Each structure stands twice: as C-alpha cells, then as structure tokens.
Amino acid sequence: MRMEKNEILSTILNVNNTNYLVHNYHPYAAKFIPQLPRYLIKKFTNPYDTVMDPFCGSGTAIVEALLLSRNGIGIEINPIGALVSKVKTTPLNNEQTLTAMLFLKELEHVRNALLMNSQKNNHIQYIDKNELTLPDLTNTLNFPNKFHWFKKNVLNTILHIKYNIDTIEDKDVRDFLLVALSSIIVKISNQESETRYAAIDKKVRPADVFILFEDKVKDMIKRMKEFSSSISEEVYAKIYQQDSRFINFIPENFVDFIVTSPPYPNTYDYYLYHKLRMVVLGFDYKAVQEKEIGSRHRHSSKKENIETYLHSMKQSFRNFANILKPEHYFAIIVGDSIIRGVKYDGYEIIKDIAVSTGFEVVQHISYDLDDISRLFNKSFRIKGKKEHIIILKNAKEE
Ligand SMILES: C[S@@+](CC[C@H](N)C(=O)[O-])C[C@H]1O[C@@H](n2cnc3c(N)ncnc32)[C@H](O)[C@@H]1O
C-alpha cells in the first residue's frame, strides 16, 4: 500500500477549514491539520479497525478515526492534551449537553457580582483597584508568582468557575466544562501567547472571563451535538494520560494502524505552554516536564544530546511494535530539527529508530515547509526545514 505524493500534497494544500466540529475546542501547538490523518486512516484501515495515536496531543487523529467509523486509542503525557482529547472524542447525549447549558445559569451569582462591578467602575479603574467582588479563593492556589501570571481578580473569577464545575456529578460534563475553561486561560492570564511563556500586561477584566467562558461553552455544545450525531455508536475512543515509553495496558497485536506526529527534538515545550492551565486545573506540571520527550528544556537548557531522544523514542517504538498487528502500518509525520547548531534530518532519525525496533521503512515523502503553506500552524514552520511523512511496516511475523 503506497501513498501518492501528488494526491497527499493536494490533500494538504486544498484544505480551507481545519477547525470543523470539535477540532476548534482548544489551542494546541503543532496540531495536525485533520485532513492529513484522515487521508492516512482512510488509506490504511477499514471501518471498525482500531487506530492508535501514541503522542496524540489534542486528539486530532482520534477525532478523525471516530468520524471515519474506526475505534481510537490515544496516549499523551500532557494532562491538558489528554483531557482535551478525551472530551473531543466523548460524545454527549442531550441530557449531558443540557446539564452543561444549565451550568451557565447556575453560575449567575458569579456573573452578577462581576457585571454589577463593571457597571460601577470603568475598565481601567477596575483593573487598578484590583478589588474582589467575590470571596477570595486565590489563597487556595499554591503557585509561586501567581499574581505575576494573573491579575488577582481575574484569577479569583477563574477559580470560582472551577470551584463550581467541580460540584458537577457527571464526570463527562465536568471534563467538558473544564476544557472550556482551560481553552481561555492563556488569553485571560498574563502569558504572552500560546507558545511563549513570558508575562505581559493585558487589559483583561474579570467580567471578560465569564463572557469568554460562556461563549466557549455555547459554541462547544453546538459542535458536540453535531459531532455526537455524526459518529457510529459501534465505535469508541479511549485516551490514556500516560508515558508512551511505558505502555503495558494495551494487549499485544491489538491495533490495526498507528498514525502520529511525535515530539520533534528541541522544538517545543508543551509542559511550559500549558503550565498555567495545569496549575488552575490541579495537575502536577513538574511530573510532565520530567517525562516530556524532546522538549527544548531538555535539549537546550539541560543540554541533552540527540542520544537521549533516540533512546526514549526507541523505548516507545518497541511498545508500538508489540501492540501493532504483524505486517500492519505505522505512519509518522516528523520535521527536521536543530540541536546546538547541528541539523538532524527527521527522516534519517526515524529510520534509525524504526529499523532497530522491528519496523521496515516502506515509503517516505519529504517536502520543503516553505512550499507547503498549510501543513501546520504558521508558528510551526521554520525556514529551510523539511517535513516528512514516513510509512513503516511492522516486520514481526504472524
Ligand atoms: C507534535 S505533538 C502532537 C500533536 C497532535 N498531533 C495534535 O494534533 O494535537 C507531540 C505530543 O507528544 C507528547 N509527548 C511528549 N513526550 C511524551 C511521552 N513520553 N509520552 C506521551 N506523549 C508525549 C507531547 O506532550 C505532545 O503533545
């Protein structure tokens, strides 16, 4: 089974909407454009097969697997990524979407306290006074420099919403609302952008927290209704917040196809971009930092060399070879990377990892990122680097 280079490049280039249905739920660095895993899943699997993405990030490939009536398994070390993936791939029934909608009504006491305040004061006065119109919950948050990263009254509003979400009984509805809250955190904190962890001054009022949250929940519900009615009841998805180097919870020869975009060495710090989200939602960001493969922190700050990346990826690939059925396929999308001035070809790195862990290389397509305008988010494109789609086959015998 082979990919056609022209077919795949035109699939990628002719994309005009990457945010349909649940794909727009949450920001995530280096998201797949959904059409790419969609193409690969269609090419390499049949309906009701099981597709795995072992570095699933925000769950794009698993959403596409469900939409194509395939089962999905996602593995992701980052708890924000894992939560977003779980929510995007868990259909909600009418009762659950209604519960989410009614939650906005329940929050009215938070809203009224904030709106009264906005009417009393103009915007700038409000920020300068930094007064609280709700009981102070900020002292419950154990995070150094919390007021460097958030305005006190904004953080207090966030924590009130979180506190109310935590009282909801249905876990799927609770997770759904937590993703809505998580999605707006960078915007309402002082963090400069989704991929830059530096504090800047932003003109955000506590009322904005509520308004953004409410809009987000309403939009997510609309999309969830459409998504839930688009997928077959016979397929399911399971997301694990786990380290792909240590998978022992999936049976041998269980999966029909693997598609993933692994972390590229020295390119991103996922744990850092989502650090404030983890703090608010109560996850341990230090544990994530330690387990994240390929982070800039690891390769730039701690100066680890390419060997540690190869070692971790080989550990992971051995697990994948075990879980994937014999002679079945594994598609990888990876870019080139640079560590302390040395350029590493993404294809050569994956080939090295793959052949030493029980895979054979079937095909690869490489393209210059400057020529492909839409493969990934703009921020992901760095001049002169290539990207590769690599197809491996599990070499083990039946
Ligand atoms: C390129 S991103 C995947 C993005 C995804 N394709 C999407 O559409 O959102 C790579 C992911 O690998 C995750 N990762 C890094 N180390 C990991 C590990 N040891 N186990 C599992 N996931 C890990 C990162 O947290 C990151 O989310």
The ligand as a Gaussian input file, in Angstrom:
#p B3LYP/6-31G(d) Opt

LIG

0 1
 C        3.515000      17.104000      17.766000
 S        2.605000      16.918000      19.270000
 C        1.153000      16.054000      18.748000
 C        0.058000      16.971000      18.263000
 C       -1.170000      16.209000      17.760000
 N       -0.889000      15.526000      16.509000
 C       -2.391000      17.100000      17.607000
 O       -2.996000      17.136000      16.543000
 O       -2.741000      17.808000      18.581000
 C        3.545000      15.727000      20.177000
 C        2.974000      15.353000      21.560000
 O        3.801000      14.351000      22.171000
 C        3.616000      14.482000      23.577000
 N        4.645000      13.731000      24.332000
 C        5.929000      14.098000      24.624000
 N        6.532000      13.145000      25.363000
 C        5.633000      12.143000      25.549000
 C        5.678000      10.886000      26.225000
 N        6.763000      10.483000      26.882000
 N        4.567000      10.090000      26.182000
 C        3.436000      10.505000      25.536000
 N        3.334000      11.695000      24.908000
 C        4.409000      12.509000      24.899000
 C        3.677000      15.992000      23.793000
 O        3.120000      16.361000      25.041000
 C        2.884000      16.484000      22.570000
 O        1.527000      16.682000      22.917000

